[in-house]
Amino acid sequence: MHQTGGDNGNFVETSDQNNLNSFQTNTVIGGDFESVRLDFLQRGYSPQEARERATAFVLNNSGITLLKTQDPPAPSGTFKKIGTQEKAPQNGVPVFDKADCN
């Protein structure tokens, strides 16, 4: 996948204010996000988890780790890393997998 950065800064899709977790698909970060999201959807993940995994992937490429509490939140306030890693392509198509940590 591509490294993020170098885009003109207009990588967030602002036309749909109800979906603030969208990236313009004509940018590197948007293309990466959409590749990950579609891969997880095709493998039966819910739309919410597919977006979460895609977000984790593009954030991680920017040096940011996505953390999440349990649902419902644990009394201890512990957080879990939500990670996504790229695996070897199958038939030239990128494949992604969970890479979470407790």
SVG drawing of the C-alpha trace seen along z (x, -y; Angstrom):
<svg xmlns="http://www.w3.org/2000/svg" viewBox="-26 -21 31 36">
<polyline fill="none" stroke="black" stroke-width="0.4" points="0.0,0.0 1.0,-3.6 2.3,-5.8 0.1,-8.6 1.3,-12.2 2.0,-14.3 -1.7,-14.8 -2.8,-18.4 -4.4,-18.2 -7.9,-17.8 -8.2,-14.1 -11.4,-14.2 -14.7,-13.9 -16.8,-16.8 -19.9,-16.5 -21.5,-14.0 -21.5,-15.4 -23.3,-12.3 -20.3,-10.1 -17.3,-11.8 -15.2,-8.7 -14.8,-9.0 -11.8,-9.9 -11.8,-11.1 -11.2,-8.0 -9.1,-9.9 -6.3,-10.4 -3.7,-7.9 -5.2,-7.7 -8.7,-7.4 -7.6,-4.6 -6.0,-2.7 -9.0,-3.2 -11.4,-1.9 -9.2,1.1 -9.2,2.2 -12.9,1.4 -14.0,3.4 -11.7,6.4 -13.2,6.7 -16.8,6.2 -16.2,9.0 -15.2,11.3 -18.4,10.8 -17.4,8.1 -20.1,5.6 -19.9,2.1 -19.0,0.6 -16.0,3.0 -14.9,2.7 -14.7,-1.2 -13.0,-0.8 -10.4,1.5 -9.8,-0.7 -9.5,-3.7 -6.9,-1.9 -4.9,-1.0 -4.6,-4.5 -4.0,-6.0 -1.2,-3.4 0.4,-4.4 0.5,-7.9 2.1,-6.8 -1.1,-6.9 -2.5,-3.9 -6.2,-3.5 -7.3,-2.3 -10.8,-1.3 -12.5,-0.4 -14.5,2.8 -18.2,2.6 -19.5,2.0 -16.5,0.2 -14.5,2.2 -14.5,0.8 -10.7,0.7 -10.8,-1.6 -8.4,0.6 -8.0,0.0 -7.3,2.4 -5.2,1.6 -7.3,1.9 -4.9,3.0 -4.9,4.0 -2.1,5.4 -1.6,6.0 -0.9,9.6 0.4,11.0 -1.8,10.1 -4.0,12.9 -4.3,12.7 -2.9,9.2 -5.5,7.9 -4.3,6.7 -5.6,8.8 -5.9,7.4 -6.1,9.0 -6.7,8.1 -3.7,7.2 -5.1,6.4 -3.3,6.3 -4.8,6.4"/>
</svg>
